[in-house]
Amino acid sequence: QVQLVESGGGLVQPGGSLRVSCAASGFIFRTWNMRWYRQAPGKEREWVATITGFGDSYYADSVKGRFTITRDNIKNTLYLQMNGLNTEDTAIYFCQTLLGTSEYWGQGTQVTVSS
């Protein structure tokens, strides 16, 4: 059974940093692309970043240069290091993967940027 469990969200001041994690199980983690999405209040869910099974990474323009997506294929865990946070980064952050034609999502972790 595929499971994705996010953690590490919280309250951070503008300009601060936070790292969220996504623990994966039930599939061969190292071979699949993994993604982070986020959904801000009243807005549609938006793509944030992707990391391939080879370790190549891609970012939305809104987070490029501030966020870093990484993966630990031993711990089967996906990470998103977020630096230079601002209030527009406030959202629920979800990890996602597409295994063939089946899409899986975690439950999300709340990140709030506020002074």
C-alpha positions as CSV (number, residue, x, y, z in Angstrom):
1,Q,0.0,0.0,0.0
2,V,1.5,3.3,-1.1
3,Q,1.7,5.9,1.7
4,L,3.1,9.4,1.7
5,V,3.3,11.2,5.1
6,E,4.4,14.8,5.3
7,S,5.8,16.4,8.4
8,G,7.8,19.4,9.5
9,G,5.3,22.2,8.9
10,G,4.8,25.1,11.3
11,L,4.9,28.8,12.0
12,V,7.9,30.8,10.8
13,Q,8.6,34.5,10.6
14,P,9.1,36.2,7.2
15,G,12.7,35.7,6.0
16,G,12.9,32.4,8.0
17,S,13.6,28.9,6.9
18,L,11.8,25.6,7.3
19,R,12.3,22.0,6.0
20,V,9.3,19.8,5.4
21,S,9.6,16.0,4.9
22,C,7.6,13.3,3.2
23,A,8.1,9.7,4.3
24,A,7.3,7.3,1.5
25,S,6.4,3.6,1.7
26,G,4.8,0.8,-0.4
27,F,6.8,1.4,-3.6
28,I,10.4,1.5,-4.8
29,F,11.0,5.1,-3.9
30,R,14.3,5.6,-5.6
31,T,13.0,4.9,-9.1
32,W,10.1,7.4,-9.2
33,N,9.9,11.1,-9.6
34,M,8.6,12.9,-6.6
35,R,6.9,16.3,-6.4
36,W,5.9,19.0,-3.9
37,Y,2.7,21.0,-4.4
38,R,1.1,23.6,-2.2
39,Q,-2.4,25.0,-1.7
40,A,-2.9,28.5,-0.2
41,P,-6.2,29.5,1.3
42,G,-8.7,30.3,-1.4
43,K,-6.4,29.3,-4.2
44,E,-5.9,26.2,-6.4
45,R,-3.2,23.7,-5.7
46,E,0.0,24.6,-7.5
47,W,3.2,22.7,-8.4
48,V,6.3,23.7,-6.4
49,A,9.1,21.4,-7.3
50,T,10.0,18.0,-8.8
51,I,13.0,15.7,-8.3
52,T,13.5,12.8,-10.7
53,G,14.8,9.3,-9.8
54,F,18.1,10.5,-11.2
55,G,18.2,13.5,-8.8
56,D,17.5,16.2,-11.4
57,S,15.4,19.0,-9.9
58,Y,12.9,21.5,-11.3
59,Y,11.2,24.5,-9.6
60,A,8.3,26.8,-10.1
61,D,9.5,30.4,-10.8
62,S,8.0,31.6,-7.6
63,V,10.3,29.5,-5.4
64,K,13.4,29.2,-7.6
65,G,16.5,30.2,-5.8
66,R,14.8,29.9,-2.4
67,F,13.6,26.3,-2.2
68,T,15.6,23.1,-2.6
69,I,14.0,19.7,-3.2
70,T,16.1,16.7,-2.2
71,R,15.6,13.0,-1.6
72,D,17.2,10.3,0.6
73,N,16.8,7.0,-1.2
74,I,18.0,5.1,1.8
75,K,15.5,6.6,4.2
76,N,12.8,6.7,1.5
77,T,12.2,10.4,2.3
78,L,11.6,13.5,0.2
79,Y,12.5,16.9,1.5
80,L,11.8,20.5,0.7
81,Q,14.2,23.1,2.2
82,M,12.5,26.5,2.2
83,N,14.6,29.6,2.7
84,G,13.7,33.3,2.5
85,L,10.0,32.5,3.3
86,N,7.4,35.2,2.8
87,T,3.7,35.4,3.6
88,E,2.9,34.3,0.0
89,D,4.4,30.9,0.9
90,T,1.8,30.2,3.5
91,A,0.0,27.1,2.3
92,I,-0.5,23.4,2.9
93,Y,2.4,21.5,1.4
94,F,1.7,18.1,-0.2
95,C,4.1,15.5,-1.6
96,Q,2.9,13.6,-4.7
97,T,4.0,10.8,-7.0
98,L,2.6,9.3,-10.1
99,L,3.2,5.5,-10.4
100,G,2.2,4.6,-13.9
101,T,-1.4,5.9,-14.1
102,S,-2.0,6.0,-10.4
103,E,-1.5,9.3,-8.5
104,Y,-0.8,9.4,-4.8
105,W,-0.8,12.3,-2.4
106,G,0.0,12.8,1.2
107,Q,-2.3,14.5,3.7
108,G,-0.3,17.7,3.7
109,T,1.6,19.8,6.3
110,Q,0.7,23.4,7.1
111,V,3.3,26.1,6.6
112,T,2.4,29.5,8.0
113,V,4.6,32.5,7.4
114,S,3.7,35.3,9.7
115,S,5.2,37.9,12.1
